[in-house]
Amino acid sequence: MLARLRDRFQLLLERFLMRGPLYRLLFVVVAVIGVSVAGGLAVVGTGQFDGPLDAIWWAFLRLSDPGYLGDDRGLYVRAVSTVLTVSGYVLFLGAMIAIMTQWLNLALRRLENGLTPVANRNHFVIMGWTTRTPALVKELLLSDERVRQFLRPRGTRALGVVVMAEQVDADLHQDLRERVGPAYRSASVILRSGSPLRVEHLRRAAALESSAVLLPAPDATSLGAGADTQTIKTLLSLAAFTTEQDITRAPLVVAELLDARKSITARRAYPGPLEIIASNRVISSLICQNLRHPGLSHAFAGLLSHGEGSEIYARECPQFEGMRFGDLPDAFPTAVLLGVVRRDAEGMRSLLNPSDDLVIAGGDRLVLVAEDFDATEPPPSFQPQRSDRGHGVPVAPALEPMRRILVLGWNHRVPEILGELESYHQERFELVIASMVSLDVRLRHLDNHEICCQRVQVEHRELDYTVPGQLRRLEPASFHNIVLVANDWIESEEADARTILGHLLLREIVPDEPGGPSVLVELVDPGNLALFQRGTSEVVIPPIVLSHIMAQVALRQELRVVFEDLFGPEGTEIFFRPAAEYGLAGREIGFAEIRAAVANRNETALGLRLRRRGRDGDDEVLINPPRDRRWLLREGDDLVVLATYAN
């Protein structure tokens, strides 16, 4: 019976103390009062006190302050005082300080874990921690002028970025700080713990009060299974939260989907403004264009990464309303005019490299390539001059009619690459795909993407390309192009380690010499670029490309159709054309003359490629080059042009 009562008491005490620090503090206060009462009653009969309350106060003072110990008289009173003083060390200096310290630690940990709601308005919310999250934060922090243009109409001055991750701690804060680098500003970046599928966590990030919500796709595991499902569930959660709060203006959402076929489902899930970036299609298109035009990755790097050169801008210029497009290229002395974004009944349309006779309408945005936003400002005294651009459809560039490509590795983008190559009607391709992924898995992925290859001949090899003997048996030197795709069924660090090792082995077998196959490498983690011995090999880093596109679309929605046109499977294309085709080889000329020569063929000049004139003896690719420089173009030098032609 006594044992049962003892166990019952211990259970009640445990449940009381586990309610939190406040209850533990209350327990210590009750214990202090109890000990003070017991000590006071023990000495009240000694005749040294005026009554019980005076004795209890005496006991409390001995309990709370050991300095009173020497003031007592009589052996018995001193003995009781000593017991009270020792108990005070336990209760006051021990239990109470421990509880207060624990309480403070919990409060600090709660703040560190990002569990308190934010009070920001017109900020950006990035939902989910992926390989693209740090790059997204960096892009937003570096896009100062774009951000100012974006926030000014909203009455907000300071940029705020809220990152929602499943679990936030000090390590994640430090990881983000290191990955963003010098651009990191602690006053502008807030981390919050939570899941975008829970309404209270969306409220914690003030998602409905934000200017834009960015949804990078979850890092692909098991070849991307379920990533798009998670994104669509998040869109449903945002839609439900909007309905619950009775918000009339839902925030803009920029969502990344791996599979473009799920775009219709995603648009049905979220009724508010939604921009979808089909990442697999974008990266696959970049890879395919680079296979057909080796060296093009350097041009893409200049357009799709902050600080690497010029970027793509879109701006309204109402002063040009009613003018012809062909009369405007000289209106921007240090920028390249690409085209127009126009809104009609079906939404926004990208008109890149249009006819000279296109008339600028009200609401049109001009698309330009410039070093910064200020360079897109036309001079106030501009006088249009009629252009002498040519007419008709540009001819296709000279390409290999049959191209042999070696693909080392397998990921969820390979089916998209095959589908993209299949869409080129003027060329044929022979692909050898070598990976440890079993043939059954590859065929199942191709079947899921409904890939039926007719112009592309595919041969599958099941092997480990990091084993020198197996790689050597593929005879890589016999191919026109070699692509090392990043494995996405393992962690990014291990995937990049395999890719870098495979590239080192490849260069032992196929030396980095002129006339050899063009090598393109895909890396998952931008931080691993420093470990990569590039040489003439080219690198594509999807997180950098996708984060740039998502950040710029969040700041200027109309850029989404521009990126789709430039880097989608159809539409306008960027490519190299020999300078000799324009009669420019052997001449020293500036970019103004290059632009005029290219315009005569109804194309747009973006820059030039100077063969073997880089700092390390490699090619030098200049996008939107300086207007005060001149170059002696040689045989083999190319121009970077933008045109639309029949594939």
C-alpha positions as CSV (number, residue, x, y, z in Angstrom):
1,M,0.0,0.0,0.0
2,L,2.8,2.4,0.9
3,A,4.7,1.5,-2.2
4,R,1.6,2.2,-4.3
5,L,1.1,5.6,-2.7
6,R,4.8,6.4,-3.1
7,D,4.6,5.5,-6.8
8,R,1.5,7.6,-7.2
9,F,3.1,10.6,-5.6
10,Q,6.2,10.3,-7.8
11,L,4.0,10.1,-10.9
12,L,2.1,13.2,-10.0
13,L,5.3,15.0,-9.2
14,E,6.9,14.0,-12.4
15,R,3.9,15.1,-14.5
16,F,3.8,18.4,-12.6
17,L,7.5,19.1,-13.2
18,M,7.4,18.1,-16.8
19,R,4.9,20.8,-17.7
20,G,7.7,23.3,-18.1
21,P,10.1,25.6,-16.3
22,L,7.3,27.8,-14.8
23,Y,5.9,24.8,-12.9
24,R,9.4,23.7,-11.7
25,L,10.0,27.3,-10.4
26,L,6.6,27.1,-8.7
27,F,7.7,23.8,-7.0
28,V,10.9,25.4,-5.7
29,V,8.9,28.4,-4.4
30,V,6.6,26.0,-2.5
31,A,9.6,24.1,-1.1
32,V,11.2,27.4,0.0
33,I,8.0,28.4,1.8
34,G,7.7,25.0,3.4
35,V,11.2,24.9,4.7
36,S,10.9,28.5,6.0
37,V,7.7,27.6,7.8
38,A,9.2,24.5,9.3
39,G,12.4,26.3,10.4
40,G,10.4,29.2,11.9
41,L,8.1,26.8,13.9
42,A,11.2,24.9,15.1
43,V,12.6,28.0,16.8
44,V,9.5,30.0,17.7
45,G,9.6,28.6,21.3
46,T,13.1,29.7,22.1
47,G,11.9,33.1,23.3
48,Q,14.0,35.1,20.8
49,F,11.1,36.0,18.5
50,D,8.0,38.1,18.8
51,G,5.8,35.4,17.2
52,P,5.5,32.8,14.5
53,L,5.6,35.2,11.6
54,D,8.8,36.8,13.0
55,A,10.4,33.3,13.3
56,I,9.3,32.3,9.8
57,W,10.9,35.5,8.4
58,W,14.1,34.8,10.3
59,A,14.1,31.3,8.8
60,F,13.5,32.7,5.3
61,L,16.4,35.1,5.6
62,R,18.8,32.3,6.7
63,L,17.5,30.2,3.8
64,S,18.1,32.9,1.2
65,D,21.3,34.6,2.5
66,P,24.1,32.7,4.4
67,G,25.5,36.0,5.7
68,Y,23.1,36.0,8.6
69,L,24.6,32.8,10.1
70,G,26.9,34.6,12.5
71,D,24.2,36.7,14.2
72,D,22.4,33.8,15.9
73,R,22.6,33.1,19.7
74,G,22.3,29.7,21.4
75,L,23.4,26.3,20.3
76,Y,19.9,25.1,19.2
77,V,19.1,28.2,17.1
78,R,22.6,28.1,15.5
79,A,22.0,24.4,14.6
80,V,18.6,25.2,13.0
81,S,20.2,28.2,11.2
82,T,23.0,26.0,9.9
83,V,20.5,23.5,8.5
84,L,18.5,26.3,6.9
85,T,21.6,27.8,5.3
86,V,22.7,24.5,3.8
87,S,19.2,24.0,2.5
88,G,19.4,27.5,1.0
89,Y,22.5,26.5,-1.0
90,V,20.5,23.6,-2.4
91,L,17.2,25.4,-3.1
92,F,18.4,28.9,-4.1
93,L,21.8,28.4,-5.5
94,G,21.2,25.0,-6.9
95,A,17.6,24.3,-7.9
96,M,16.4,27.8,-8.6
97,I,19.5,28.8,-10.6
98,A,19.4,25.6,-12.5
99,I,15.7,26.1,-13.4
100,M,16.3,29.7,-14.5
101,T,19.3,28.6,-16.6
102,Q,17.4,25.8,-18.2
103,W,14.5,28.3,-18.9
104,L,16.9,30.7,-20.5
105,N,18.5,28.0,-22.6
106,L,15.1,26.8,-23.8
107,A,14.2,30.4,-24.8
108,L,17.4,30.9,-26.7
109,R,17.1,27.5,-28.4
110,R,13.6,28.4,-29.4
111,L,14.9,31.6,-31.0
112,E,17.8,29.8,-32.6
113,N,15.4,27.1,-34.0
114,G,13.3,29.7,-35.7
115,L,10.0,29.0,-34.0
116,T,8.7,32.5,-33.5
117,P,6.6,34.2,-36.2
118,V,8.1,36.9,-38.4
119,A,6.6,40.3,-38.7
120,N,8.0,41.1,-42.2
121,R,6.0,42.4,-45.1
122,N,6.7,42.3,-48.8
123,H,9.6,39.9,-48.2
124,F,10.6,36.7,-50.1
125,V,9.9,33.3,-48.7
126,I,12.0,30.3,-49.8
127,M,10.3,27.1,-48.8
128,G,12.5,24.1,-48.3
129,W,16.3,23.5,-47.9
130,T,17.7,22.1,-51.1
131,T,21.0,22.4,-53.0
132,R,19.4,25.5,-54.7
133,T,18.4,27.3,-51.5
134,P,21.8,29.0,-50.7
135,A,22.2,30.0,-54.3
136,L,18.6,31.5,-54.3
137,V,19.5,33.5,-51.2
138,K,22.7,34.7,-52.8
139,E,20.9,35.7,-56.0
140,L,18.4,37.8,-54.1
141,L,21.0,39.5,-52.0
142,L,23.2,40.3,-55.0
143,S,20.3,41.7,-57.1
144,D,20.4,45.0,-55.4
145,E,19.1,47.2,-58.2
146,R,16.4,44.7,-59.3
147,V,15.3,44.4,-55.7
148,R,15.0,48.2,-55.3
149,Q,13.0,48.4,-58.5
150,F,10.8,45.6,-57.2
151,L,10.2,47.0,-53.6
152,R,9.8,50.7,-54.5
153,P,6.2,50.4,-55.6
154,R,5.4,48.3,-52.5
155,G,6.6,51.0,-50.1
156,T,9.4,48.8,-48.7
157,R,13.0,49.7,-48.6
158,A,14.9,46.8,-47.1
159,L,15.1,43.3,-48.6
160,G,13.9,40.5,-46.4
161,V,14.4,36.8,-47.2
162,V,12.8,34.1,-45.0
163,V,14.0,30.6,-45.5
164,M,11.8,27.7,-44.2
165,A,13.6,24.5,-43.4
166,E,12.4,21.3,-41.6
167,Q,14.9,21.9,-38.8
168,V,16.8,25.1,-38.1
169,D,19.8,25.1,-35.8
170,A,23.2,26.8,-35.4
171,D,24.8,24.4,-37.9
172,L,22.3,25.4,-40.6
173,H,22.8,29.1,-39.9
174,Q,26.6,28.6,-40.3
175,D,26.2,26.4,-43.4
176,L,24.0,29.1,-45.1
177,R,26.5,31.8,-44.1
178,E,29.4,29.9,-45.6
179,R,27.6,29.0,-48.8
180,V,26.4,32.5,-49.5
181,G,29.8,34.0,-48.8
182,P,30.5,37.7,-48.5
183,A,27.1,38.6,-49.8
184,Y,25.4,37.3,-46.7
185,R,23.6,39.9,-44.6
186,S,22.3,38.6,-41.3
187,A,19.9,41.6,-41.1
188,S,18.2,40.5,-44.3
189,V,18.0,36.7,-43.9
190,I,15.8,34.9,-41.4
191,L,15.6,31.2,-40.9
192,R,12.4,29.5,-39.7
193,S,11.7,25.9,-38.8
194,G,8.6,24.3,-40.3
195,S,6.9,22.4,-43.0
196,P,5.1,24.2,-45.8
197,L,2.3,21.6,-45.5
198,R,1.2,23.0,-42.1
199,V,-0.8,26.2,-41.9
200,E,0.7,27.3,-38.6
201,H,4.2,27.1,-40.1
202,L,3.1,29.1,-43.1
203,R,1.8,31.7,-40.7
204,R,5.2,31.6,-38.9
205,A,6.9,32.6,-42.2
206,A,4.2,35.3,-42.9
207,A,3.8,33.6,-46.3
208,L,0.6,35.5,-47.2
209,E,2.2,38.9,-46.5
210,S,5.2,38.1,-48.7
211,S,5.9,39.6,-52.2
212,A,6.8,36.2,-53.6
213,V,7.1,32.6,-52.4
214,L,9.8,30.5,-54.1
215,L,9.4,26.7,-54.1
216,P,12.6,24.9,-55.2
217,A,12.0,21.3,-55.9
218,P,13.0,18.9,-53.1
219,D,16.4,17.3,-53.8
220,A,15.8,14.2,-56.0
221,T,16.1,10.9,-54.3
222,S,15.3,7.5,-56.0
223,L,15.6,9.3,-59.3
224,G,13.3,12.2,-58.4
225,A,10.3,10.1,-57.2
226,G,7.8,12.2,-55.3
227,A,9.6,15.6,-55.7
228,D,6.8,17.1,-57.8
229,T,4.1,15.6,-55.6
230,Q,5.6,17.4,-52.7
231,T,5.6,20.7,-54.6
232,I,2.0,20.3,-55.6
233,K,1.0,19.5,-52.0
234,T,2.7,22.7,-50.9
235,L,0.7,24.6,-53.5
236,L,-2.5,23.1,-52.2
237,S,-1.5,24.0,-48.7
238,L,-0.8,27.6,-49.7
239,A,-4.2,27.7,-51.5
240,A,-6.0,26.4,-48.4
241,F,-4.2,28.9,-46.2
242,T,-5.2,31.7,-48.6
243,T,-8.9,30.6,-48.5
244,E,-8.8,30.2,-44.7
245,Q,-7.5,33.8,-44.2
246,D,-9.9,35.2,-46.8
247,I,-7.1,36.9,-48.6
248,T,-8.1,38.6,-51.8
249,R,-4.5,38.9,-53.2
250,A,-2.6,35.7,-53.0
251,P,1.2,36.0,-53.2
252,L,3.1,35.2,-56.3
253,V,4.6,31.7,-56.3
254,V,7.6,30.7,-58.4
255,A,7.6,26.9,-58.3
256,E,10.2,24.5,-59.7
257,L,8.8,21.2,-61.2
258,L,11.0,18.4,-62.4
259,D,8.4,17.1,-64.9
260,A,6.9,19.8,-67.1
261,R,3.9,17.5,-67.8
262,K,2.6,18.2,-64.3
263,S,2.4,22.0,-64.9
264,I,-1.4,21.8,-65.6
265,T,-1.9,20.0,-62.2
266,A,0.2,22.5,-60.4
267,R,-1.8,25.4,-61.9
268,R,-5.1,23.8,-60.8
269,A,-3.7,23.4,-57.2
270,Y,-2.9,27.1,-56.7
271,P,-5.4,29.7,-57.9
272,G,-3.1,32.7,-57.3
273,P,-0.3,34.1,-59.6
274,L,2.0,31.2,-60.4
275,E,5.1,30.9,-62.5
276,I,6.4,27.4,-63.1
277,I,10.1,26.6,-63.9
278,A,10.4,23.2,-65.6
279,S,13.9,22.6,-64.4
280,N,14.6,19.3,-66.1
281,R,13.5,20.7,-69.5
282,V,15.6,23.9,-68.9
283,I,18.8,22.0,-67.9
284,S,18.3,19.3,-70.6
285,S,17.9,22.0,-73.2
286,L,21.1,23.8,-72.1
287,I,23.0,20.5,-72.2
288,C,21.7,19.7,-75.7
289,Q,22.5,23.1,-77.0
290,N,26.0,22.8,-75.6
291,L,26.4,19.4,-77.3
292,R,25.5,20.9,-80.6
293,H,27.5,24.1,-80.0
294,P,30.5,23.2,-77.8
295,G,31.6,26.2,-75.8
296,L,28.1,27.7,-75.4
297,S,28.2,27.1,-71.6
298,H,30.5,30.1,-71.3
299,A,27.8,32.3,-72.9
300,F,25.1,30.8,-70.6
301,A,27.3,31.4,-67.6
302,G,27.5,35.1,-68.5
303,L,23.7,35.3,-68.8
304,L,22.6,33.1,-66.0
305,S,24.9,33.9,-63.0
306,H,25.2,37.1,-61.1
307,G,28.6,38.8,-61.4
308,E,29.9,36.8,-64.3
309,G,29.1,39.5,-66.9
310,S,25.9,40.8,-68.4
311,E,22.4,39.6,-67.4
312,I,19.0,39.7,-69.0
313,Y,16.7,42.6,-68.0
314,A,13.1,43.6,-68.9
315,R,11.9,47.1,-68.6
316,E,9.1,49.4,-69.8
317,C,10.0,52.3,-72.1
318,P,6.8,54.2,-72.7
319,Q,8.7,56.8,-74.7
320,F,9.2,54.3,-77.5
321,E,5.5,53.4,-77.9
322,G,4.5,53.5,-81.6
323,M,8.1,53.2,-82.8
324,R,9.5,50.3,-84.9
325,F,11.7,47.7,-83.2
326,G,14.2,48.0,-85.9
327,D,14.8,51.7,-85.0
328,L,15.7,51.0,-81.4
329,P,19.0,49.1,-81.2
330,D,21.0,52.3,-81.0
331,A,18.9,53.6,-78.1
332,F,21.0,51.5,-75.7
333,P,24.7,52.3,-76.2
334,T,26.0,49.7,-73.7
335,A,23.3,47.1,-73.9
336,V,22.0,44.6,-76.5
337,L,18.3,44.7,-77.4
338,L,16.9,41.2,-77.7
339,G,13.2,41.7,-78.2
340,V,9.9,42.4,-76.6
341,V,7.6,40.8,-74.0
342,R,4.0,41.5,-74.8
343,R,0.8,40.7,-72.9
344,D,-2.2,39.6,-74.8
345,A,-5.4,37.6,-74.0
346,E,-3.5,34.4,-73.6
347,G,-0.9,35.9,-71.2
348,M,2.7,37.0,-71.8
349,R,4.5,36.2,-75.0
350,S,8.2,36.5,-75.7
351,L,9.1,38.0,-79.1
352,L,12.9,37.7,-79.4
353,N,14.8,38.8,-82.5
354,P,11.5,40.0,-84.1
355,S,11.0,41.7,-87.4
356,D,12.2,45.3,-87.7
357,D,8.6,46.2,-88.5
358,L,7.3,45.2,-85.1
359,V,5.6,48.3,-83.5
360,I,6.1,48.8,-79.8
361,A,2.7,48.8,-78.1
362,G,1.7,50.2,-74.8
363,G,2.6,47.8,-71.9
364,D,5.4,46.1,-73.9
365,R,8.6,45.4,-72.0
366,L,11.9,45.6,-73.9
367,V,14.3,42.6,-73.2
368,L,17.9,43.6,-73.0
369,V,21.3,42.2,-72.1
370,A,23.3,44.6,-69.9
371,E,25.8,44.7,-67.1
372,D,23.4,46.4,-64.7
373,F,20.0,48.0,-64.7
374,D,21.3,51.5,-65.2
375,A,22.7,50.4,-68.6
376,T,19.2,49.7,-69.8
377,E,18.2,53.4,-69.4
378,P,18.0,55.0,-72.9
379,P,19.4,58.5,-73.3
380,P,16.7,61.2,-73.1
381,S,17.7,62.8,-76.5
382,F,17.5,59.6,-78.6
383,Q,16.5,60.1,-82.2
384,P,15.5,56.8,-84.0
385,Q,17.1,56.0,-87.3
386,R,15.7,53.5,-89.7
387,S,17.5,50.2,-89.5
388,D,19.0,48.3,-92.5
389,R,18.5,44.9,-91.0
390,G,17.8,42.1,-93.4
391,H,14.6,40.1,-93.8
392,G,13.7,36.5,-94.0
393,V,14.4,33.4,-91.8
394,P,18.1,32.9,-90.9
395,V,19.7,29.7,-92.2
396,A,20.7,27.0,-89.7
397,P,24.3,27.0,-88.5
398,A,26.6,24.3,-89.9
399,L,26.4,21.3,-87.6
400,E,27.5,17.7,-87.6
401,P,24.9,15.7,-89.5
402,M,25.6,12.6,-87.4
403,R,27.0,13.2,-83.9
404,R,28.2,10.5,-81.6
405,I,27.7,11.2,-77.9
406,L,28.9,9.3,-74.8
407,V,26.8,9.8,-71.7
408,L,28.5,8.7,-68.5
409,G,26.0,8.2,-65.7
410,W,22.2,8.4,-65.4
411,N,19.8,10.7,-63.7
412,H,16.2,11.9,-64.1
413,R,17.2,14.4,-66.8
414,V,18.5,11.8,-69.3
415,P,15.1,11.0,-70.8
416,E,14.5,14.8,-71.3
417,I,17.9,15.0,-73.1
418,L,16.9,12.2,-75.4
419,G,13.5,13.9,-76.1
420,E,15.3,17.2,-76.8
421,L,17.7,15.6,-79.3
422,E,14.8,13.8,-80.9
423,S,13.2,17.1,-81.7
424,Y,16.1,18.3,-83.9
425,H,15.0,17.3,-87.4
426,Q,18.1,18.2,-89.3
427,E,20.5,16.1,-87.3
428,R,20.9,12.5,-86.1
429,F,22.6,11.3,-83.0
430,E,24.2,8.1,-81.7
431,L,24.3,7.8,-77.9
432,V,26.1,5.3,-75.7
433,I,24.8,5.6,-72.2
434,A,27.2,4.0,-69.6
435,S,26.0,3.7,-66.0
436,M,25.7,1.3,-63.0
437,V,21.9,1.9,-63.1
438,S,20.3,-1.3,-64.4
439,L,18.8,-1.5,-67.9
440,D,15.3,-2.3,-66.6
441,V,15.3,0.9,-64.5
442,R,16.5,3.1,-67.5
443,L,13.9,1.6,-69.8
444,R,11.2,2.2,-67.2
445,H,12.2,5.8,-66.9
446,L,12.2,6.2,-70.7
447,D,8.7,4.6,-70.9
448,N,7.4,6.9,-68.1
449,H,8.5,9.9,-70.1
450,E,7.0,8.4,-73.3
451,I,10.3,8.7,-75.1
452,C,10.3,7.0,-78.5
453,C,13.7,7.4,-80.3
454,Q,13.7,7.5,-84.1
455,R,16.4,10.0,-85.0
456,V,18.5,9.1,-81.9
457,Q,20.1,5.7,-81.7
458,V,20.7,4.6,-78.1
459,E,23.0,1.9,-76.8
460,H,23.0,1.1,-73.1
461,R,26.1,-0.2,-71.2
462,E,25.9,-1.3,-67.6
463,L,29.3,-0.5,-66.0
464,D,31.1,1.7,-63.5
465,Y,32.9,4.5,-65.4
466,T,35.1,5.2,-62.4
467,V,36.9,1.9,-63.1
468,P,39.7,2.7,-65.6
469,G,39.5,-0.6,-67.5
470,Q,35.7,-0.3,-68.0
471,L,36.0,3.3,-69.1
472,R,38.8,2.5,-71.5
473,R,36.7,-0.2,-73.2
474,L,34.2,2.5,-74.2
475,E,36.8,4.1,-76.5
476,P,35.8,7.6,-75.4
477,A,38.2,9.3,-77.9
478,S,36.0,8.1,-80.8
479,F,33.0,10.3,-79.8
480,H,32.3,13.9,-80.7
481,N,30.9,14.7,-77.3
482,I,31.2,13.2,-73.8
483,V,28.8,14.2,-71.0
484,L,29.2,13.3,-67.3
485,V,25.8,13.6,-65.7
486,A,25.5,13.8,-61.9
487,N,23.9,10.9,-60.1
488,D,20.8,12.0,-58.2
489,W,20.1,8.9,-56.2
490,I,23.0,9.6,-53.8
491,E,24.0,12.6,-51.8
492,S,25.3,15.5,-53.7
493,E,28.8,15.3,-52.2
494,E,29.2,11.7,-53.2
495,A,27.7,12.3,-56.6
496,D,30.1,15.1,-57.4
497,A,33.0,13.0,-56.0
498,R,32.2,10.3,-58.5
499,T,31.8,12.8,-61.3
500,I,35.1,14.5,-60.6
501,L,36.9,11.2,-60.3
502,G,35.3,10.1,-63.6
503,H,36.6,13.2,-65.3
504,L,40.1,12.7,-64.0
505,L,40.1,9.2,-65.4
506,L,38.7,10.4,-68.6
507,R,41.5,12.9,-69.1
508,E,44.0,10.2,-68.5
509,I,42.5,8.2,-71.4
510,V,41.6,11.2,-73.6
511,P,44.2,14.0,-73.2
512,D,42.9,17.6,-73.2
513,E,44.1,18.4,-76.7
514,P,42.7,20.3,-79.7
515,G,40.6,18.0,-82.0
516,G,39.5,15.7,-79.2
517,P,35.9,15.2,-78.0
518,S,34.1,18.1,-76.3
519,V,33.6,17.3,-72.6
520,L,30.7,18.6,-70.6
521,V,30.4,18.0,-66.8
522,E,27.4,18.4,-64.6
523,L,28.0,19.2,-60.9
524,V,25.4,19.3,-58.2
525,D,27.1,21.4,-55.5
526,P,28.5,24.8,-56.6
527,G,31.1,24.5,-53.8
528,N,32.8,21.6,-55.6
529,L,33.7,23.7,-58.6
530,A,36.9,24.7,-56.9
531,L,37.9,21.0,-56.8
532,F,37.3,20.5,-60.5
533,Q,40.3,20.6,-62.8
534,R,38.5,22.1,-65.8
535,G,41.0,22.6,-68.6
536,T,38.9,22.9,-71.8
537,S,36.1,20.8,-70.3
538,E,32.9,22.7,-69.7
539,V,30.8,22.7,-66.6
540,V,27.0,23.0,-66.0
541,I,25.9,23.6,-62.4
542,P,22.0,23.3,-62.4
543,P,21.6,24.9,-58.9
544,I,23.2,28.1,-60.1
545,V,21.3,28.2,-63.3
546,L,17.9,27.4,-61.7
547,S,18.4,29.7,-58.7
548,H,19.2,32.6,-61.0
549,I,16.1,32.0,-63.2
550,M,13.8,31.6,-60.2
551,A,15.1,34.7,-58.4
552,Q,14.8,36.8,-61.5
553,V,11.3,35.6,-62.3
554,A,10.3,36.4,-58.8
555,L,11.5,39.9,-59.3
556,R,10.2,40.3,-62.9
557,Q,7.5,37.8,-63.9
558,E,7.8,38.5,-67.6
559,L,11.3,37.0,-67.6
560,R,9.8,33.6,-67.3
561,V,8.6,33.5,-71.0
562,V,12.0,35.0,-72.0
563,F,13.9,32.1,-70.4
564,E,11.5,29.6,-71.8
565,D,12.1,31.0,-75.3
566,L,15.8,31.2,-74.9
567,F,16.4,27.9,-73.2
568,G,13.4,25.8,-74.1
569,P,13.3,23.1,-76.8
570,E,11.6,25.5,-79.3
571,G,11.9,29.2,-80.2
572,T,14.9,31.5,-80.5
573,E,18.3,29.9,-80.0
574,I,21.7,31.1,-79.1
575,F,24.6,29.6,-81.1
576,F,28.0,30.3,-82.7
577,R,28.5,31.3,-86.3
578,P,31.9,31.7,-87.9
579,A,33.0,35.3,-88.3
580,A,34.1,34.4,-91.8
581,E,30.5,33.8,-92.9
582,Y,29.9,37.6,-92.3
583,G,33.1,38.6,-94.1
584,L,34.7,39.8,-90.8
585,A,37.7,37.5,-90.6
586,G,41.0,39.2,-91.0
587,R,39.6,42.6,-90.0
588,E,40.0,44.7,-86.9
589,I,36.5,45.8,-85.9
590,G,34.4,46.9,-82.9
591,F,31.1,45.5,-81.7
592,A,29.0,48.1,-83.5
593,E,30.3,46.8,-86.9
594,I,29.7,43.2,-85.7
595,R,26.1,44.0,-84.7
596,A,25.4,45.7,-88.1
597,A,26.9,42.7,-90.1
598,V,24.8,40.2,-88.1
599,A,21.6,42.4,-88.3
600,N,21.9,42.2,-92.1
601,R,21.0,38.5,-91.8
602,N,18.1,39.2,-89.5
603,E,20.0,38.0,-86.5
604,T,21.0,39.6,-83.2
605,A,24.6,39.7,-82.1
606,L,25.3,38.9,-78.5
607,G,29.1,38.8,-78.5
608,L,32.0,36.9,-79.9
609,R,34.3,34.0,-79.2
610,L,38.0,34.4,-79.7
611,R,39.8,31.1,-80.2
612,R,42.7,30.3,-77.9
613,R,43.0,33.8,-76.6
614,G,42.0,33.3,-73.0
615,R,44.3,33.8,-70.1
616,D,45.0,30.1,-69.9
617,G,45.2,29.6,-73.6
618,D,41.5,28.6,-73.9
619,D,38.7,30.3,-75.8
620,E,37.5,33.8,-74.6
621,V,33.8,34.3,-74.9
622,L,32.5,37.9,-74.5
623,I,28.8,38.6,-74.1
624,N,27.8,42.3,-74.6
625,P,31.4,43.2,-75.0
626,P,32.7,46.8,-74.3
627,R,32.1,49.3,-77.1
628,D,35.5,50.9,-76.8
629,R,37.4,47.8,-77.7
630,R,38.4,46.5,-81.1
631,W,39.4,43.0,-82.1
632,L,41.4,41.5,-85.0
633,L,39.2,38.6,-85.9
634,R,41.0,35.5,-87.2
635,E,39.9,32.4,-89.1
636,G,38.2,30.2,-86.6
637,D,36.8,33.0,-84.4
638,D,33.0,32.9,-84.0
639,L,30.2,35.3,-83.3
640,V,27.6,34.6,-80.6
641,V,24.2,35.2,-82.3
642,L,20.5,35.0,-81.5
643,A,18.2,33.8,-84.2
644,T,15.2,31.6,-85.0
645,Y,15.6,29.0,-87.7
646,A,14.0,25.8,-88.7
647,N,15.5,22.8,-87.0
